[in-house]
Amino acid sequence: MSKRSPGKPRLAVVISHPTQYYAPWFKYLAQEGAVELKVYYLWDFGVQNRFDPDFGHSLVWDVPLLEGYSWVMVPNRSAYPGTDAFSGLDNPQLLDLLADDPPDAILLFGYAYRTHLRLLMSSLPRSIPVLLRGDSHDIARPSHLRQRLARLARRFLFRRAAAALAVGTANRQYFLDAGMPPSRIHMVPHCVDNDRFAAATGDAAEQATAWRAELGIRADALVILFAGKFEEKKRPLDLLHAFLALRDEPGMESSGAVLLMVGAGALEGQLRACAGDRLGTDVILAPFQNQSRMPMVYAAADVLVLPSHGNGETWGLVVNEAMNMGVPCVVSTHVGCAADLVEPGQTGWVFPAGDREALTRTLRSVVECGSAERRRMGAAARSRVQEDYSYAVAGRALLEAMSSAVSAASSSGSRR
């Protein structure tokens, strides 16, 4: 058992694996010193070279993910470790580790895995408040019997949590629909490492100029960017079709618009076939870029487009990243962050998910609004994420939620 810091609350974080989004936040929380933090990882993806089926190749992130905070890699006995199946996270030792070194509260990321269910259904939530962190939404989920039954199951399960930490508007509604009382839902916004992007701004601009030249993109081109996995839920083919339709419109040939698609995945072959003879001129497909190069990728763009369809795009942290680099964004109505980050006419554009014609019209608006207007929107986008969607803002909200949950548990006599 580790030695306690007098007077400092202890928080145990249980999360699937190290990511470039949360690891810097954990480091920030540890350095701020308001809480004694220990992170329990359930899988080593991201820090060990593992095959990513969505990208279609093995990868390891090239930014530090295990520095600056205390962490434990809990053994995972799953035959097929991962986050694509309920049985992919199976860590029976977790309960003993938490019981042997009891925190004041547990921050649990997600609930739809064997390890999460084992924790929520154990006796621990009766003695240690569990703060449930998720980013799911029901924006596009049909209201049929199966979904109603799933919502009832969530209603039962979420009662085991002392509080829910919602990442944004759509996620808050998800918790409300599952029966979580409004007083127990705390807004803890989704964020990325803003400081890393801010520090890279100058170099990224120079690198982007050189990279665009390497890709054969003219210096005066208007670059429309897609960055991510070439997978069905993100609808890269919708964007490609909409862009080609735009370029075929009278007068648009002289717009200088170029579609830059950066990533990898199962749809790459279809994208290349669809682009046809436009590939390499109007349409550029660039390979997967690791984290250290992403500031450069965004700096090469005039606008980012995330046309996702369905409930799979729970937030879209690529939007936070692009906005940090002063890039306005186009998102579909199914993207979780749409209601929070993308204000039409101010920080970007929103179009009806799955509507290619509407996406073409939106791209036309992007082209026609002019470079000065796009820069104004990009500056507003940067201000929004840096002021309201930062590790500092999320950290304060987390500590308030933790304090409230611990106080409520103490007053009800449920503490040990």
C-alpha positions as CSV (number, residue, x, y, z in Angstrom):
1,M,0.0,0.0,0.0
2,S,1.4,3.4,-1.0
3,K,1.8,6.2,1.5
4,R,-1.0,8.7,1.6
5,S,-0.4,12.5,1.2
6,P,-1.9,14.2,4.2
7,G,-5.1,16.1,3.4
8,K,-4.9,15.4,-0.4
9,P,-7.8,13.4,-1.9
10,R,-6.9,10.2,-3.7
11,L,-8.3,9.5,-7.1
12,A,-8.0,6.1,-8.9
13,V,-8.5,6.4,-12.7
14,V,-9.6,3.2,-14.5
15,I,-9.3,3.5,-18.3
16,S,-8.8,1.1,-21.2
17,H,-5.4,2.1,-22.5
18,P,-3.0,5.1,-22.7
19,T,-4.1,7.7,-25.3
20,Q,-2.7,10.9,-26.6
21,Y,-5.8,12.7,-25.3
22,Y,-5.9,11.6,-21.7
23,A,-2.3,10.9,-20.7
24,P,-1.4,14.6,-20.9
25,W,-4.4,15.4,-18.8
26,F,-3.4,12.9,-16.1
27,K,0.1,14.5,-16.2
28,Y,-1.4,17.9,-15.8
29,L,-3.6,16.7,-12.8
30,A,-0.6,15.2,-11.1
31,Q,1.6,18.3,-11.6
32,E,-1.2,20.6,-10.3
33,G,-1.1,18.6,-7.1
34,A,-4.7,19.1,-6.0
35,V,-5.3,15.3,-6.1
36,E,-3.2,12.2,-5.6
37,L,-3.6,10.3,-8.8
38,K,-3.1,6.8,-9.8
39,V,-4.1,5.5,-13.3
40,Y,-5.0,1.8,-13.8
41,Y,-4.6,0.8,-17.5
42,L,-6.4,-2.3,-18.7
43,W,-4.5,-2.7,-22.0
44,D,-1.2,-1.6,-23.4
45,F,-2.3,-0.4,-26.8
46,G,-0.5,2.8,-27.8
47,V,2.6,2.2,-25.9
48,Q,3.4,-1.2,-27.4
49,N,3.5,-1.9,-31.1
50,R,0.0,-3.3,-31.8
51,F,-2.0,-3.9,-34.9
52,D,-4.9,-1.5,-35.4
53,P,-7.5,-3.1,-37.5
54,D,-9.2,0.2,-38.4
55,F,-5.9,1.8,-39.7
56,G,-4.9,-1.6,-41.2
57,H,-1.3,-1.6,-39.7
58,S,0.6,-1.7,-36.5
59,L,1.4,1.5,-34.7
60,V,2.7,3.0,-31.5
61,W,2.1,6.6,-30.7
62,D,5.2,8.8,-30.9
63,V,4.4,11.1,-28.0
64,P,5.1,10.2,-24.4
65,L,2.0,8.6,-22.8
66,L,3.3,7.2,-19.5
67,E,5.3,10.2,-18.1
68,G,4.6,12.5,-15.2
69,Y,2.0,10.5,-13.2
70,S,1.6,7.3,-11.3
71,W,0.2,4.3,-13.3
72,V,-0.3,0.6,-13.2
73,M,-0.8,-1.8,-16.1
74,V,-3.3,-4.3,-14.9
75,P,-2.9,-7.8,-16.4
76,N,-5.6,-8.5,-19.1
77,R,-6.5,-12.1,-19.4
78,S,-8.7,-11.7,-22.5
79,A,-7.7,-14.0,-25.4
80,Y,-8.3,-11.0,-27.7
81,P,-7.5,-7.8,-25.8
82,G,-9.0,-4.6,-27.1
83,T,-12.0,-2.3,-27.0
84,D,-14.0,-3.7,-29.9
85,A,-15.8,-6.4,-27.8
86,F,-17.2,-6.8,-24.3
87,S,-14.6,-9.5,-23.4
88,G,-11.7,-7.4,-24.7
89,L,-11.0,-5.9,-21.3
90,D,-10.9,-8.7,-18.7
91,N,-8.8,-7.7,-15.7
92,P,-9.9,-9.6,-12.5
93,Q,-7.0,-8.3,-10.5
94,L,-8.3,-4.8,-10.6
95,L,-10.7,-5.1,-7.7
96,D,-8.0,-6.4,-5.4
97,L,-5.6,-3.6,-6.4
98,L,-8.3,-1.0,-5.6
99,A,-9.2,-2.7,-2.4
100,D,-5.6,-3.0,-1.2
101,D,-4.9,0.7,-2.0
102,P,-8.3,2.3,-1.5
103,P,-8.8,5.8,-3.1
104,D,-11.3,8.4,-2.0
105,A,-13.0,8.1,-5.4
106,I,-12.8,6.1,-8.7
107,L,-13.0,7.7,-12.1
108,L,-14.2,5.0,-14.4
109,F,-13.9,5.6,-18.2
110,G,-16.7,3.6,-19.9
111,Y,-18.9,0.8,-18.8
112,A,-19.4,-1.7,-21.6
113,Y,-16.7,-4.2,-20.9
114,R,-16.3,-7.2,-18.6
115,T,-13.9,-5.4,-16.3
116,H,-16.1,-2.3,-16.0
117,L,-19.2,-4.4,-15.3
118,R,-17.3,-6.4,-12.7
119,L,-16.3,-3.2,-10.9
120,L,-19.7,-1.6,-11.0
121,M,-21.5,-4.7,-9.8
122,S,-19.0,-5.3,-7.0
123,S,-19.2,-4.0,-3.4
124,L,-16.7,-1.2,-4.1
125,P,-19.2,1.4,-5.2
126,R,-20.9,1.1,-1.8
127,S,-17.8,2.3,-0.1
128,I,-15.9,4.3,-2.8
129,P,-17.8,6.8,-5.0
130,V,-17.5,5.9,-8.7
131,L,-17.5,8.8,-11.2
132,L,-18.6,7.5,-14.5
133,R,-16.9,9.1,-17.6
134,G,-18.3,8.5,-21.0
135,D,-19.0,10.3,-24.3
136,S,-21.8,8.2,-25.9
137,H,-24.8,9.9,-27.4
138,D,-28.2,8.9,-28.9
139,I,-28.2,11.5,-31.7
140,A,-28.8,9.0,-34.4
141,R,-30.0,5.9,-32.5
142,P,-33.4,4.6,-33.6
143,S,-36.0,4.2,-30.8
144,H,-36.9,0.5,-31.3
145,L,-37.4,-2.2,-28.7
146,R,-33.7,-3.3,-28.5
147,Q,-32.6,0.3,-27.8
148,R,-35.3,0.8,-25.2
149,L,-34.2,-2.3,-23.4
150,A,-30.6,-1.2,-23.6
151,R,-31.6,2.1,-22.0
152,L,-33.3,0.3,-19.2
153,A,-30.2,-1.7,-18.6
154,R,-28.1,1.5,-18.5
155,R,-30.6,3.0,-16.1
156,F,-30.0,0.1,-13.7
157,L,-26.2,0.1,-14.1
158,F,-25.7,3.8,-13.8
159,R,-27.4,3.8,-10.4
160,R,-24.2,2.2,-9.2
161,A,-22.3,5.4,-10.0
162,A,-22.2,8.4,-7.7
163,A,-22.0,10.8,-10.5
164,A,-21.6,11.1,-14.3
165,L,-19.0,13.3,-16.0
166,A,-20.5,14.4,-19.3
167,V,-18.2,15.6,-22.1
168,G,-20.8,17.8,-23.7
169,T,-24.4,18.5,-24.6
170,A,-25.3,15.3,-26.4
171,N,-23.5,13.1,-23.8
172,R,-25.3,14.9,-21.0
173,Q,-28.6,14.1,-22.6
174,Y,-27.5,10.4,-22.9
175,F,-27.0,10.3,-19.2
176,L,-30.3,12.0,-18.5
177,D,-32.1,9.6,-20.8
178,A,-30.6,6.7,-18.8
179,G,-32.1,8.1,-15.6
180,M,-29.1,9.9,-14.1
181,P,-30.5,12.8,-12.0
182,P,-29.4,16.2,-13.3
183,S,-27.8,17.0,-9.9
184,R,-25.4,14.1,-10.4
185,I,-24.3,15.0,-13.9
186,H,-21.2,17.3,-14.0
187,M,-20.0,18.9,-17.2
188,V,-16.3,18.0,-17.7
189,P,-15.5,18.9,-21.2
190,H,-13.7,16.8,-23.8
191,C,-10.3,18.3,-24.5
192,V,-6.9,17.7,-26.0
193,D,-3.4,18.9,-25.2
194,N,-3.9,22.5,-26.2
195,D,-0.4,23.5,-25.0
196,R,1.3,21.0,-27.3
197,F,-0.5,22.4,-30.3
198,A,0.1,26.0,-29.2
199,A,3.8,25.3,-28.8
200,A,4.0,23.8,-32.3
201,T,2.2,26.5,-34.1
202,G,5.3,28.3,-35.5
203,D,7.2,25.3,-36.7
204,A,4.0,23.6,-38.0
205,A,3.3,26.5,-40.4
206,E,6.8,26.2,-41.9
207,Q,6.6,22.4,-42.1
208,A,3.1,22.6,-43.7
209,T,4.4,24.9,-46.5
210,A,7.1,22.4,-47.3
211,W,4.7,19.4,-47.0
212,R,2.1,20.9,-49.3
213,A,4.9,21.5,-51.9
214,E,5.9,17.8,-51.5
215,L,2.3,16.7,-52.1
216,G,2.1,18.9,-55.2
217,I,-0.4,21.3,-53.6
218,R,-0.1,24.9,-54.9
219,A,0.8,27.5,-52.4
220,D,-2.5,29.4,-53.1
221,A,-4.8,26.4,-53.0
222,L,-7.8,26.2,-50.6
223,V,-7.1,22.9,-48.8
224,I,-10.1,20.9,-47.5
225,L,-8.8,18.3,-45.0
226,F,-10.1,15.0,-43.8
227,A,-7.8,13.4,-41.1
228,G,-8.6,10.0,-39.6
229,K,-9.4,6.4,-40.3
230,F,-10.8,5.6,-43.7
231,E,-13.8,3.7,-42.2
232,E,-17.5,3.6,-42.8
233,K,-18.7,5.6,-39.8
234,K,-16.5,8.6,-40.7
235,R,-18.0,8.7,-44.3
236,P,-14.9,9.7,-46.2
237,L,-16.6,8.6,-49.4
238,D,-19.4,11.1,-48.7
239,L,-16.9,13.9,-48.5
240,L,-15.1,12.7,-51.7
241,H,-18.3,12.6,-53.7
242,A,-19.4,16.0,-52.4
243,F,-16.1,17.5,-53.2
244,L,-16.0,16.1,-56.8
245,A,-19.6,17.4,-57.3
246,L,-18.4,20.8,-56.1
247,R,-15.4,20.9,-58.5
248,D,-17.7,20.0,-61.4
249,E,-19.9,23.0,-60.8
250,P,-19.6,25.9,-63.2
251,G,-17.0,28.4,-62.0
252,M,-15.6,26.1,-59.3
253,E,-12.7,24.9,-61.4
254,S,-11.0,28.2,-60.8
255,S,-11.5,28.0,-57.0
256,G,-8.3,26.2,-56.4
257,A,-9.9,23.9,-53.9
258,V,-8.0,20.7,-53.1
259,L,-9.2,17.7,-51.0
260,L,-6.4,16.4,-48.8
261,M,-7.3,13.1,-47.1
262,V,-4.8,11.9,-44.5
263,G,-5.1,8.5,-42.9
264,A,-5.5,4.8,-43.7
265,G,-8.2,2.1,-43.5
266,A,-10.4,-0.3,-45.2
267,L,-12.0,2.3,-47.6
268,E,-8.7,3.5,-49.1
269,G,-9.1,1.4,-52.2
270,Q,-12.6,2.7,-52.8
271,L,-11.4,6.3,-52.3
272,R,-8.7,5.8,-54.9
273,A,-11.0,4.3,-57.4
274,C,-13.6,7.0,-56.8
275,A,-11.1,9.8,-57.2
276,G,-10.0,8.4,-60.6
277,D,-7.9,10.8,-62.7
278,R,-8.4,13.5,-60.0
279,L,-6.1,11.6,-57.7
280,G,-2.8,13.5,-57.3
281,T,-4.3,16.8,-58.6
282,D,-7.6,17.8,-57.0
283,V,-7.6,14.9,-54.6
284,I,-4.5,14.0,-52.5
285,L,-4.4,10.9,-50.4
286,A,-1.6,11.1,-47.8
287,P,-0.6,8.2,-45.5
288,F,-1.2,8.0,-41.8
289,Q,0.7,10.6,-39.8
290,N,1.7,10.0,-36.2
291,Q,0.9,12.4,-33.4
292,S,4.1,14.6,-33.6
293,R,3.2,15.5,-37.2
294,M,-0.5,16.4,-36.6
295,P,0.1,20.1,-35.9
296,M,1.7,20.3,-39.4
297,V,-1.2,18.4,-40.9
298,Y,-3.8,20.9,-39.6
299,A,-1.6,23.9,-40.4
300,A,-1.7,22.7,-44.1
301,A,-5.5,23.1,-44.2
302,D,-8.0,25.9,-44.6
303,V,-10.9,23.8,-43.2
304,L,-11.4,20.4,-41.6
305,V,-14.4,18.2,-42.5
306,L,-15.7,15.4,-40.3
307,P,-18.8,14.0,-42.1
308,S,-19.5,11.0,-39.8
309,H,-22.8,9.2,-39.7
310,G,-24.4,7.3,-36.8
311,N,-23.7,7.2,-33.2
312,G,-20.0,6.1,-33.5
313,E,-18.6,9.6,-33.6
314,T,-19.2,10.2,-30.0
315,W,-17.3,13.5,-30.0
316,G,-14.6,14.0,-32.6
317,L,-11.5,15.2,-30.9
318,V,-9.9,15.8,-34.3
319,V,-12.1,19.0,-34.2
320,N,-10.5,20.1,-31.0
321,E,-7.1,19.6,-32.5
322,A,-7.8,21.4,-35.7
323,M,-9.4,24.3,-33.9
324,N,-6.3,24.6,-31.8
325,M,-4.4,25.3,-35.0
326,G,-6.9,28.0,-36.0
327,V,-8.8,25.8,-38.5
328,P,-12.6,26.2,-38.8
329,C,-14.5,22.9,-39.1
330,V,-17.4,21.4,-41.0
331,V,-19.1,18.6,-39.1
332,S,-22.3,16.5,-39.6
333,T,-25.2,16.7,-37.2
334,H,-24.2,13.2,-35.9
335,V,-20.8,14.4,-34.6
336,G,-21.0,14.6,-30.8
337,C,-19.2,17.9,-30.5
338,A,-21.4,19.7,-33.1
339,A,-23.6,21.4,-30.5
340,D,-20.7,22.5,-28.3
341,L,-17.8,23.4,-30.6
342,V,-19.1,24.2,-34.1
343,E,-21.2,27.3,-34.1
344,P,-22.4,28.0,-37.7
345,G,-21.0,31.2,-39.1
346,Q,-18.7,31.6,-36.1
347,T,-16.4,28.5,-35.7
348,G,-17.5,26.4,-38.7
349,W,-20.4,24.8,-40.5
350,V,-22.9,22.0,-39.7
351,F,-24.8,19.9,-42.3
352,P,-27.3,17.1,-42.1
353,A,-25.5,13.8,-41.7
354,G,-25.6,11.5,-44.7
355,D,-26.8,14.3,-47.1
356,R,-24.1,14.5,-49.8
357,E,-25.9,17.3,-51.6
358,A,-26.0,19.4,-48.4
359,L,-22.4,18.7,-47.9
360,T,-21.6,19.9,-51.4
361,R,-23.6,23.1,-50.6
362,T,-21.6,23.5,-47.4
363,L,-18.3,23.1,-49.2
364,R,-19.4,25.7,-51.6
365,S,-20.1,28.1,-48.7
366,V,-16.6,27.4,-47.4
367,V,-15.1,28.3,-50.8
368,E,-17.3,31.4,-51.3
369,C,-16.9,32.9,-47.9
370,G,-13.3,34.0,-48.7
371,S,-10.0,33.6,-47.0
372,A,-10.4,36.5,-44.6
373,E,-13.7,35.1,-43.3
374,R,-12.2,31.7,-42.9
375,R,-9.3,33.1,-40.9
376,R,-11.7,35.0,-38.6
377,M,-13.6,31.8,-38.0
378,G,-10.4,29.9,-37.3
379,A,-9.4,32.5,-34.8
380,A,-12.8,32.2,-33.0
381,A,-12.4,28.4,-33.1
382,R,-9.0,28.6,-31.5
383,S,-10.3,30.9,-28.7
384,R,-13.2,28.5,-28.0
385,V,-11.2,25.4,-27.4
386,Q,-8.3,27.1,-25.6
387,E,-10.6,29.0,-23.2
388,D,-13.4,26.5,-22.6
389,Y,-12.1,23.1,-23.5
390,S,-8.8,22.8,-21.8
391,Y,-7.2,20.5,-19.2
392,A,-7.5,23.3,-16.7
393,V,-11.2,23.7,-17.2
394,A,-11.8,19.9,-17.2
395,G,-9.6,19.5,-14.1
396,R,-11.5,22.0,-12.1
397,A,-14.8,20.4,-13.0
398,L,-13.5,16.9,-12.2
399,L,-12.3,18.1,-8.7
400,E,-15.7,19.7,-8.0
401,A,-17.5,16.5,-9.0
402,M,-15.2,14.4,-6.9
403,S,-15.6,16.7,-3.9
404,S,-19.4,16.6,-4.3
405,A,-19.5,12.8,-4.6
406,V,-17.2,12.2,-1.6
407,S,-19.1,14.7,0.6
408,A,-22.4,13.1,-0.4
409,A,-21.1,9.6,0.4
410,S,-19.7,10.8,3.8
411,S,-22.9,12.5,4.8
412,S,-24.9,9.4,3.9
413,G,-22.7,7.2,6.0
414,S,-21.6,5.0,3.1
415,R,-17.9,5.6,3.6
416,R,-15.8,3.2,5.4
